[in-house]
Amino acid sequence: MQFQTIPHPAPLPSDTRAEALKNPGFGTLFTDHMVVIDYDEAKGGWHSATLGPRQPIALDPAASVLHYAQEIFEGMKAYKQPDGGIALFRPEANAQRFNKSADRLAMPNLPEELFLESIRQLLSVDGDWFPTVEGGSLYLRPFMFASEAFLGVRPAKQYKFLVIASPAGNYFKSGAPAVSIWVSDYTRAAPGGTGAAKCGGNYAASLVPTGQAFAKGHDQVLFLDAVEKKWIEELGGMNLFFVFDDGRVVTPPLTGTILPGITRDSLLQLLREEGLDVREEMYSIDQWRADAESGKLLETMACGTAAVVTPVGKVANDDFEFTIGSGGPGQITSKLREKLVGIQNGTVADTHGWMMKV
């Protein structure tokens, strides 16, 4: 598909941009351009790919996404390499997960190569937006929503796919060496629901419990299973791993209620290469507390695109509070983070072929 390029009439001045890139935070600063590709069932599918100025989107008040929530997205990063180039971390996995989310929400698949090319197009004009802060990257947000104007419960026949980019610094505002977690009474996803899809509705449902966690001084919220309210599932935006003193590492299995994280999948491979006994099995909140208090549990780490690999130091709810290890980063967590970040930044050999240069 050919991309039409629309010149930007007023890009952000270079001196203003340079100042903003010194401390971009996360998710509040955006680059000048965006990609837009339209889908229309009556026109045979995807068409009219454009690379143009980032600007507001005109929507009919009856646009399906506003009423029936057909919307999915991905989160990924571009990394500056030692040779000055740019590389993406496992972008084909994002393209595949995007289409699995589309399947669950009755939306059209986007060809994987078109997904990747849209990102290349955006980076070709906004690739110099990397923040100067240590550990900075360029966060990419591909997303799709139903744009057809109608009122009625059925899959839409028209959609828009877009890609925007945001210079990113540190994900967590607290800056603490390990994050603190609040165990919520709310449920994120139920069996048969949309828990394995990366759709906005899942995150909307997490806002109240996440707000409660923040109000109580914690960095993240933990969700338990919807049936028994005892099995650990995931955080508001990250998967979890548990490291034991006997060489075991446990992570909750993908049962359809947990998002299949790409960082999670990468850590499964890296942990096994370390010779650890890695298991995908159910793990209860009561057992987590008991293992932490007995010392059997050495570390807990959270992982995701935004925060990469982050140690969990404290867990609490209204009935209990416990600390994991020393309350700071553990040996395995630190080693895995260093290795994964090194692969992404091009300072550690990529033996898996995970990085794609653009």
C-alpha positions as CSV (number, residue, x, y, z in Angstrom):
1,M,0.0,0.0,0.0
2,Q,1.3,3.4,-0.9
3,F,1.4,6.1,1.8
4,Q,0.4,9.7,0.9
5,T,2.6,12.2,2.7
6,I,0.9,15.3,3.9
7,P,3.3,18.1,4.9
8,H,3.1,19.5,8.4
9,P,2.2,23.2,8.4
10,A,3.6,24.0,11.8
11,P,5.9,21.4,13.3
12,L,7.1,22.0,16.9
13,P,10.2,24.3,16.8
14,S,13.5,22.5,17.4
15,D,14.4,24.5,20.5
16,T,11.0,23.9,22.1
17,R,11.3,20.2,21.3
18,A,14.8,19.9,22.7
19,E,13.7,21.4,26.0
20,A,10.7,19.1,26.2
21,L,12.8,16.1,25.5
22,K,15.0,16.7,28.6
23,N,12.3,15.4,30.8
24,P,9.3,14.0,28.8
25,G,7.7,11.9,31.5
26,F,5.4,9.3,30.1
27,G,2.5,9.7,27.8
28,T,2.1,13.5,27.8
29,L,4.4,14.6,25.0
30,F,3.7,13.6,21.4
31,T,5.6,13.9,18.1
32,D,4.5,16.0,15.1
33,H,3.0,13.3,12.9
34,M,0.7,10.3,12.8
35,V,-0.3,7.5,10.4
36,V,-3.9,7.0,9.4
37,I,-5.3,4.1,7.4
38,D,-9.0,3.6,6.7
39,Y,-11.1,0.5,6.4
40,D,-14.4,0.3,4.6
41,E,-16.1,-3.1,3.9
42,A,-17.9,-1.6,0.9
43,K,-14.6,-0.5,-0.6
44,G,-12.9,-3.9,-0.3
45,G,-11.0,-3.3,3.0
46,W,-8.0,-1.2,3.9
47,H,-7.3,1.9,1.8
48,S,-6.1,5.6,1.9
49,A,-2.9,5.3,4.0
50,T,-1.6,8.7,5.0
51,L,1.4,10.0,6.9
52,G,0.5,13.5,8.0
53,P,0.4,16.0,10.9
54,R,-0.8,14.8,14.3
55,Q,-4.2,16.5,14.7
56,P,-7.7,16.0,16.1
57,I,-9.9,13.3,14.4
58,A,-13.3,14.3,13.2
59,L,-15.9,11.8,14.4
60,D,-19.7,11.5,13.9
61,P,-21.5,11.6,17.2
62,A,-23.0,8.2,16.2
63,A,-19.5,6.6,15.6
64,S,-19.7,3.1,16.8
65,V,-16.7,3.2,19.0
66,L,-18.4,5.9,21.2
67,H,-21.4,3.6,21.9
68,Y,-20.2,0.0,21.6
69,A,-16.4,0.3,22.4
70,Q,-14.9,-1.5,19.4
71,E,-11.3,-0.3,20.0
72,I,-8.0,-2.1,20.4
73,F,-4.4,-0.9,20.7
74,E,-0.8,-1.9,21.1
75,G,2.1,-0.5,23.2
76,M,5.7,-0.8,21.9
77,K,9.0,1.1,21.9
78,A,11.6,2.2,19.4
79,Y,15.2,2.3,20.8
80,K,18.2,4.3,19.8
81,Q,21.1,2.0,18.9
82,P,24.9,2.6,19.6
83,D,25.4,3.3,15.8
84,G,22.8,6.0,15.9
85,G,20.1,3.9,14.2
86,I,16.7,2.9,15.5
87,A,15.4,-0.6,16.3
88,L,12.1,-2.1,17.4
89,F,11.8,-4.9,19.9
90,R,9.8,-7.9,18.6
91,P,7.3,-5.7,16.6
92,E,6.0,-8.8,14.7
93,A,4.7,-10.1,18.0
94,N,2.8,-6.8,18.5
95,A,1.3,-7.2,15.0
96,Q,0.2,-10.7,15.8
97,R,-1.3,-9.8,19.1
98,F,-3.1,-6.8,17.5
99,N,-4.9,-9.1,15.2
100,K,-5.8,-11.5,18.0
101,S,-7.4,-8.6,19.8
102,A,-9.2,-7.6,16.6
103,D,-10.6,-11.2,16.3
104,R,-12.0,-11.0,19.8
105,L,-13.7,-7.7,19.2
106,A,-15.1,-8.6,15.7
107,M,-12.8,-6.2,14.0
108,P,-10.9,-6.7,10.7
109,N,-7.4,-7.9,10.7
110,L,-4.6,-5.6,9.6
111,P,-1.9,-7.3,7.4
112,E,1.2,-7.7,9.6
113,E,3.4,-6.1,7.0
114,L,1.1,-3.0,6.8
115,F,1.3,-2.8,10.6
116,L,5.1,-2.8,10.5
117,E,5.3,-0.4,7.5
118,S,3.0,2.1,9.3
119,I,5.5,2.3,12.1
120,R,8.5,2.6,9.7
121,Q,6.7,5.5,8.0
122,L,6.1,7.3,11.3
123,L,9.7,6.8,12.4
124,S,11.0,8.1,9.1
125,V,9.8,11.6,10.0
126,D,9.7,11.5,13.8
127,G,12.7,9.4,14.5
128,D,14.7,12.3,16.0
129,W,12.3,12.7,18.9
130,F,14.2,10.5,21.3
131,P,14.4,12.0,24.8
132,T,17.8,12.9,26.2
133,V,17.0,11.6,29.6
134,E,18.8,8.3,30.6
135,G,16.8,5.3,29.6
136,G,14.6,7.3,27.3
137,S,12.8,5.7,24.3
138,L,10.1,6.5,21.8
139,Y,6.8,4.9,22.8
140,L,4.6,3.9,19.9
141,R,0.8,3.5,20.1
142,P,-0.9,1.7,17.1
143,F,-4.6,1.6,17.6
144,M,-7.8,0.9,15.7
145,F,-11.4,1.9,16.4
146,A,-14.9,1.6,14.7
147,S,-15.7,4.8,12.9
148,E,-19.0,3.9,11.2
149,A,-21.9,6.1,12.2
150,F,-24.8,3.9,13.3
151,L,-26.8,2.9,16.4
152,G,-27.2,-0.9,16.6
153,V,-25.4,-3.8,18.2
154,R,-23.4,-5.3,15.4
155,P,-19.8,-5.1,14.2
156,A,-19.0,-1.9,12.4
157,K,-18.2,-1.8,8.7
158,Q,-15.8,1.1,8.8
159,Y,-12.6,1.5,10.9
160,K,-9.6,3.7,11.3
161,F,-6.1,2.5,12.2
162,L,-3.6,5.1,13.5
163,V,-0.1,5.2,14.9
164,I,1.1,8.0,17.2
165,A,4.4,8.3,19.0
166,S,5.3,9.7,22.4
167,P,8.9,10.3,23.8
168,A,9.1,8.4,27.1
169,G,11.1,8.7,30.3
170,N,10.5,6.8,33.5
171,Y,7.1,5.1,33.7
172,F,6.7,5.2,37.5
173,K,6.5,8.7,39.1
174,S,7.6,7.6,42.6
175,G,11.2,6.8,41.6
176,A,11.4,4.1,44.3
177,P,13.8,1.2,43.9
178,A,10.8,-1.2,44.0
179,V,7.1,-0.7,43.4
180,S,4.4,-1.1,46.0
181,I,1.2,-3.0,45.1
182,W,-2.4,-2.8,46.4
183,V,-4.5,-6.0,46.1
184,S,-7.9,-4.9,44.7
185,D,-11.3,-6.4,45.5
186,Y,-12.3,-5.4,41.9
187,T,-12.0,-7.9,39.0
188,R,-10.2,-7.1,35.8
189,A,-11.5,-9.9,33.6
190,A,-13.7,-13.0,33.8
191,P,-13.5,-16.3,31.9
192,G,-14.9,-15.9,28.4
193,G,-14.5,-12.2,28.5
194,T,-12.0,-9.9,26.8
195,G,-9.1,-10.3,29.3
196,A,-6.7,-11.6,26.7
197,A,-7.4,-8.7,24.3
198,K,-5.7,-5.4,24.5
199,C,-8.8,-3.3,24.4
200,G,-9.7,0.0,26.0
201,G,-12.6,-1.4,28.0
202,N,-10.2,-3.6,30.1
203,Y,-8.3,-0.5,31.1
204,A,-11.4,1.6,31.7
205,A,-12.5,-1.1,34.2
206,S,-9.2,-0.8,36.0
207,L,-9.3,3.0,36.6
208,V,-11.3,2.9,39.9
209,P,-9.1,0.3,41.6
210,T,-6.0,1.9,40.2
211,G,-7.1,5.2,41.7
212,Q,-7.7,3.5,45.0
213,A,-4.1,2.1,44.9
214,F,-2.7,5.5,44.2
215,A,-4.7,7.2,46.9
216,K,-3.3,4.7,49.4
217,G,0.2,5.5,48.3
218,H,0.9,2.5,46.0
219,D,2.3,2.3,42.5
220,Q,0.1,-0.4,41.0
221,V,-3.0,-2.5,41.6
222,L,-3.2,-6.3,41.6
223,F,-6.2,-8.2,40.3
224,L,-7.2,-11.7,41.5
225,D,-9.3,-14.2,39.5
226,A,-13.0,-13.5,39.1
227,V,-14.3,-16.9,40.2
228,E,-12.5,-17.7,43.5
229,K,-10.9,-14.3,44.2
230,K,-7.7,-16.0,45.4
231,W,-5.5,-16.7,42.3
232,I,-3.1,-14.0,41.2
233,E,-3.6,-12.8,37.7
234,E,-1.8,-9.6,36.8
235,L,-1.3,-5.9,37.6
236,G,-3.1,-3.0,36.0
237,G,-0.7,-3.0,33.1
238,M,2.0,-5.7,33.8
239,N,2.5,-9.4,34.2
240,L,4.1,-11.0,37.3
241,F,7.0,-13.5,38.0
242,F,7.8,-15.1,41.4
243,V,11.4,-16.2,42.2
244,F,11.9,-18.9,44.9
245,D,14.9,-20.1,46.9
246,D,14.9,-23.5,45.3
247,G,15.5,-22.2,41.7
248,R,11.8,-22.2,40.7
249,V,10.2,-19.2,38.9
250,V,6.4,-19.1,38.7
251,T,4.2,-16.9,36.5
252,P,0.4,-17.2,36.2
253,P,-0.7,-19.2,33.1
254,L,-2.5,-17.6,30.2
255,T,-6.0,-18.8,30.8
256,G,-7.8,-16.2,28.6
257,T,-8.2,-13.6,31.5
258,I,-4.5,-12.4,31.3
259,L,-2.9,-10.3,28.6
260,P,-0.2,-12.4,26.9
261,G,2.6,-9.9,27.4
262,I,5.5,-9.8,24.9
263,T,7.9,-8.9,27.7
264,R,6.5,-11.8,29.7
265,D,7.2,-14.2,26.8
266,S,10.7,-12.8,26.4
267,L,11.4,-13.3,30.1
268,L,10.3,-16.9,30.0
269,Q,13.0,-17.5,27.5
270,L,15.7,-15.6,29.3
271,L,14.9,-17.2,32.6
272,R,15.2,-20.7,31.2
273,E,18.5,-19.8,29.7
274,E,19.7,-18.9,33.2
275,G,19.0,-22.6,34.1
276,L,16.0,-21.8,36.3
277,D,13.0,-24.1,36.6
278,V,10.3,-21.8,35.0
279,R,6.7,-22.8,35.5
280,E,3.4,-21.3,34.3
281,E,1.0,-22.3,37.1
282,M,-1.6,-20.8,39.4
283,Y,-0.3,-19.1,42.5
284,S,-2.6,-17.8,45.2
285,I,-2.5,-14.5,47.2
286,D,-2.4,-16.4,50.5
287,Q,0.6,-18.5,49.3
288,W,2.4,-15.4,48.1
289,R,2.1,-13.9,51.5
290,A,3.2,-17.1,53.3
291,D,6.2,-17.6,51.0
292,A,7.3,-14.0,51.4
293,E,7.0,-14.2,55.2
294,S,8.8,-17.5,55.4
295,G,11.6,-16.4,53.1
296,K,11.0,-19.0,50.5
297,L,10.1,-16.3,48.0
298,L,13.2,-14.3,47.2
299,E,11.8,-11.9,44.5
300,T,8.8,-10.8,42.7
301,M,9.1,-8.9,39.4
302,A,6.6,-7.1,37.2
303,C,7.1,-6.7,33.5
304,G,5.6,-4.9,30.6
305,T,6.6,-2.7,27.6
306,A,6.4,0.6,29.5
307,A,8.2,-0.4,32.7
308,V,10.3,-3.3,31.2
309,V,11.3,-5.3,34.4
310,T,10.5,-3.8,37.8
311,P,10.9,-5.3,41.3
312,V,7.9,-5.5,43.6
313,G,8.9,-4.6,47.2
314,K,5.6,-4.4,49.1
315,V,2.1,-5.8,48.9
316,A,-0.9,-4.7,50.9
317,N,-4.7,-4.5,51.2
318,D,-7.0,-3.7,54.1
319,D,-6.2,-7.0,55.9
320,F,-2.5,-7.4,55.6
321,E,0.8,-6.0,54.4
322,F,4.0,-7.9,53.6
323,T,7.5,-7.2,52.2
324,I,9.3,-9.3,49.6
325,G,12.9,-10.0,50.3
326,S,14.7,-6.8,51.4
327,G,12.0,-4.7,49.8
328,G,14.3,-3.7,47.0
329,P,15.6,-5.1,43.7
330,G,16.7,-8.8,43.8
331,Q,19.5,-10.5,42.0
332,I,17.5,-12.2,39.3
333,T,15.3,-9.2,38.7
334,S,18.3,-6.9,38.3
335,K,20.1,-9.4,36.0
336,L,17.1,-9.9,33.8
337,R,16.4,-6.2,33.5
338,E,20.0,-5.4,32.6
339,K,20.0,-8.1,30.0
340,L,16.7,-7.2,28.4
341,V,17.4,-3.5,28.4
342,G,20.9,-4.2,26.9
343,I,19.3,-6.2,24.1
344,Q,16.9,-3.4,23.4
345,N,19.5,-0.7,23.4
346,G,22.0,-2.7,21.4
347,T,24.7,-3.1,24.1
348,V,24.0,-6.9,24.6
349,A,24.1,-9.4,21.8
350,D,20.7,-10.2,20.4
351,T,21.0,-14.0,20.1
352,H,17.2,-14.4,19.6
353,G,16.7,-12.1,16.6
354,W,14.3,-9.9,18.6
355,M,15.5,-6.5,17.4
356,M,14.3,-5.1,14.0
357,K,16.3,-2.2,12.6
358,V,14.3,0.5,10.8
